[in-house]
């Protein structure tokens, strides 16, 4: 089978072959892979600048959709918004099978992240996105809550396949006594509360920062990554000695990093779990890490969900249990 695979990637991240593409190759398929470069949004960036940043992706997909080759299957991501539209048009001409891969769901994800522009324009774009999405032959998504959201949008007859993301390769449990990353940072005698990942708009870090103000100095609040809220976190670290902010760590140290924490917290905004999936949870479950989740609706297996108001008391309880 000959497959055309179109995947978005941030312009500041080196493109790599993802697991799904490797699996297609291993199954004997001929896969033509193209990566669509998109730019990250910046703090304070107006909606029209964010929209203009998506224009290059639309031009890239439009150009790729004009290839004279014929494929047994075309696989395209549903994000960035409307970038897949040229392949919907191509489908009607060539009758090729088109699969949309949903790692987030627009426009609901933009509403949760408070990225919406003018109401009338935003609603029109969302309506157009939904109409175009329904024209695909098949759909793939990465979590059960997202599949239910898609089902409500596309109808009960839509072909929606659940394909969870695989944990990162090479993960293994490392004890604190053997953890060099934890020792290098001087956290041997601290209770480490960690968030490691994208500091993006789908997350609400305020509850963690408030807990850092209220909890004992024995707790270290460690944030590792980059993204929209990096400035907020670094400003908090400058005024609170319990807060530490580190840049993204090399992939070869991912296991050490994740195992360095006593507790991981994933603070999603309300409603986010229905329109995106925090892949970090797959890695943490693989390592049998203790995880607290905020904003997970409904509760999910292997993830303890609590309200933001209960976070400080729960963190103190964990720290006291370790110290006893």
N, C-alpha and C positions, 0 to 999 in steps of 0.2 A: 504494500500500500504506500502511495506517495502522499506525504502530509506537508502542508505549509503551516508553520507555527510562528505566531506573532506575539511577542511578550514585551510589556513595558519595563523599563528599568530607569532608575534615576541617573542623571547625567554625571554625577560624581561617584558612581559606583561601577566598578568594572563588571561587565557582563560575564556570567558563567553559565555553563550548561546546568540546568536545574534537573531535579530527580525525574520529573515527568518526561522530559525530553530524552534523558538517558534510558528510561524504561522503553520508550518507543523505539529507540535505536536497537536496544537489546532484543526486542520482539521481531526484529528484521525489517522494520519499516524504513523507508527512505524519507528523511525529515529535513526539510529546508527551514532553517531557523533564522528569524530576523528579530532584533531587539529595537524597540522604539524608545528613544531617549526622551525623558521628561524632566523638568526642573522642579526642585522642591519649593514650596511656598515659604515665604519669609515673614517673620513677625512684623506686624504693621502694614503688610502689603494689601492694597485695596483689591476688591473683587475683580475689577477689570484687568488688573495686571496679572492676577492668577489665571484669568480666562485667556489672556493673550499668550501666557506661557504654555497653553495646551495646543496652540495653533500649529507649531512645528510637528507635533505628533500626528495631527490630522493630515498634514501634507505628506508625512512619511507613509502613513497607512494608505492614503489615496494613491501614492506612487506604487506601492507594493501590490495594491489590488489590481493594477493594470498589467501584471505579468502575463505573458501569453501561455505559460505553462498551465496544464490542467491537473488538478489534484483530486484524489479520492476523498480527502477531508481537509478542511481548513479550520485551524484552532486559533482563536483570537481572544484576548482578554477584554472584558467589558469596560475596563478603565485604561486610560483616562476617558472621561465622559465623551460619547459620540465619536471617538476616534475609530471605532469599529464600523461606523456607518458605511464607508466605501465598500466593505466586504458584504454588507447586506445587499447593496445594489448589485455587486458582482454575482451574488448567489442567484438572484432572479434571472440573470442573463445566462450563467453557465450551468445552473442547477447542481452545483457542487454542494456537498454536505458541510454545513457550518456549525461549529461548536463554540459557544461563548463560555469563557472561564471567568467566574465571579469571585474575586478575592475581596471585593467590597461591593456595595450596592448603592448606586447613585439614583436619585438625589437624596435618599434618606441619610447616607453617610455624611453628606455635606451639611445637612440640617443638624445632625448630632454634633458635628465639629464646629458649628456656628460659622460656616463658610458661605452661607447663602448670600446672593446678591439681591438686586431689586426683585421684589416679590413676583410681579407679573412675568418678568423675563425668566426667573428661576423656575417657576411653575411650568412655563412653556417648554423649557429645556428638559425638565423632568418628564413631562408628558411625551415629548419626542423620543427621549431615551427609552421609555417603557414601550412605545409602539415599535421601535426598531428592535428592541430586545426580543419581543415576541416573534420576530420573523426568523430567528435562528432555529435550526433543526434540533439541536441538543444543548444542554447546559450542564456545566460542572461547577460545584462550589465546595468549600472546604470545612464547613461546620453544619451541624444539625440546625441550630437557630437560623443560620443564613438560608438553608434550604427551605425552611418553613416560610421565611420572608419572601423568597422567590416564588414559592408555591402560591402565596396570597396575591402576588403581582401577575403571575403568568397563567394561573388557573390550574385545576386538578389534572388536566391531561398533559401538561408540559413534561418533557423528558428532562429530569433533573437528577444528575448523578452526584453522589456524595464521595468526594476524594480528599480525605484529610491529608494535610501536609505531613511529611515524614520528619522525625526529629533529625537534628544535625548529625552527620556521620562522626564516629569516633568518640561519642560521649561515654564517660565511665565515672563511676562514683569515686570521689577522692575525699578522704577524711580530713578534718581540720588540722590534725597533727601533721599530715603530709602535704598540706596545701600551701604551696610557695606564694601564691598571689596574696593570700590572707596574711602570711607572715611579712611579706614585703611592705604591706600597707600598715602594719602594726596593729592588726585587729585581733590578735590572739586572745586577748582578755575582754573583748567587747562582744555584745550581742548585735550581730550585723543584720539590719533590715535592708534589703536590696530591691531596687528596681533596675533591671538591665534591659535596654532596648531603645526603641525610638521615642524621643521626647515629643511626640506628635500631638495634634489637636484632639485626637479621639480619647486622650487620657486627661484625667483631672488630678493634678498633683497637690492641690491645696490641702486635702485631708492629711496627706503624708507630712507636708510641711508644718501643719498645725500640730500634729502628733510629735514632731521633732522638737517643738517648743515646749511641750508638756511632759515628755517622757524623761526618764532618768538619763544622766550623762553616760551611763553604762551602755546605752543603746547608740549604735552608729547607724545613721541613715545614709545609705550609699546609693548614688545614682550613676549609672554607667551608660553612656550613649551620646546622642546628639539629636538636634531637631528643633522644632518651633519653640519649645519652652526651655531651652538651654539657658537663656539669659535669666529667666525667672529663677531657675534652680541655682545658678551660680551666685546670684544676688542673695539668695537665702543662705547659701553656704558661707558667704562673706560675713554674715552677722550671727551665725549659729555654728558653734564648733562641733555640734553633733551631726552636721550635714557635710557630706563629701560628694564631689562631682568629678567623675573621671571621663575622659574621652572614650570612644569605642576601642575595645581591646582587640588584639590580633586573634583571628579565628583559632589559631593553634592553642590559645589560652582560654578558649570558651569554657571548657570543662572546669578548669581551675577557678575561673571567675564565678560561675554559677554555684559551684560547691563551696565557695568561700562564705556564703551567706548562711545564717541560721534560719532566716525566714525571707521569702520573696513576697512582694505585694504587687498586684496588677490592678491599678486604679482606673478602670474604664469609666467614661461618661455614661450616664443613664441612657439606655437604648443602643449603645454602640455594639453590644454583643450580637445584635440581630442583623447588623449590616457589615461587620468585619470580624476578623478572628485574630487574636494575639498569638502568633505562632510560638512565642516564647514559652507559652504554657505547655506545648508539646515537648520542648526540650526539658523543662523542669519536671514534668511527669516522668520522663525517661530516666532522670537522675534521682527520682524519688524525693525531690525537694518538698519542703513544707511551703504551701502557697496560700495566701489570703487574697481574695478577689473582691473588688468593689465594682458595683454596676453590672454584675452578671445577672441577666434575667432571661430565662429561669436559671436556677442553680444547676451546675454541670458536674458530672462525675469527676472525682479527683481534684475538686476545687472548692474550698470552703468560702462561701460568700457571706460577707457581713455588710452592715450599713456603715457609711463614713462616721456616723456619730459613735459607733462602737469600736472604732479602730484603735484609739489610744488605750482603752482598757484591755483590749485583746492583745496588743503588743506588750504591755506591761505584764500580762499573765504569762505570755510565752517566755519573756526574759526571766521572770521569777521562777518559773518551772525549770529553766536551764540552770539557774544559780543555786537551786535547792539540792 
